Amino acid sequence: MKNENMKITNKQVLHRLRIKYGKKDRLKFISHLDLISTLERALRRARLPFVLTQGFNPRAKLSYGPPLPIGIDSESEYVDIFLSKKLDLKEVTSRINLTLPDGLHVFRAGYIQLNEPSITKFIDRAKYRIEIKILATDLDDVQCLINKLLSKKELRFLKRGKEKKIFTQEAVFSIQIVERKLDRIVLEVLLSIGDQGEIRPDILIELLFDGFKSGMDYEILGIYRIGMYAKIGNELHCPLDTR
């Protein structure tokens, strides 16, 4: 959900503040709309000099990044806040954090040029860290499954009861084993996000272990969005790198 088409009030100086925040614990189970309501209430309590929309029900002009699937923690969410006055970054970060409920926290903030693309137009990749409990297997088995999935031309899965098809190379950029802890492993996956075609990380794991050996069960212990990026040339850039 975005508010990019809102009109601002006349004769207001406009500054575009982009904040990076995280969502975890019980708040990972609220919907994107509920998250927006929670954030907007907190931002009003922070008494920031918002630029307001016009109309019968003026609201703060905000623009959000891509929705986070329910049940996933994140340390890399973004929202743009349009202000009529430029504030010190440490001050504004502190003021917002004082008003946020447990489970939400602002990590960074920076001013963005007004002509920069919106967050959703800028971002085309998201990185996730996935912790999985696996019984009676070794890393060679998992790596074999990773290689097999990445070699497929297409991935097929159900979305809202309908079969969806995406091209693997356009949706899944990497899957890496980054840690092993006794009966569990940690994967980092870099996935497409946006119009190109995307796949939820939990569905990716279902497809990955679809050919798992009989009797070797797995369980997803946690999924965390740890970064969102745009690929520019051969490098990944986060949304705050645009300033």
Secondary structure, DSSP 4 states (H G I P E B T S, - for coil): ---TTPPBPTT---EEEEEEEEE-GGGGGS-HHHHHHHHHHHHHHTT--BPBBPSSS--B-EEE-PPPPTT-EEEEEEEEEEESS---HHHHHHHHHHHSPTTEEEEEEEEE-TTSPPHHHH--EEEEEEEEEE-S--HHHHHHHHHHHHT-SEEEEEETTEEEEEEHHHHEEEEEEEEEETTEEEEEEEEE-STT----HHHHHHHHGGGPPTT--EEEEEEEEEEEEEEETTEEE-GGGG-
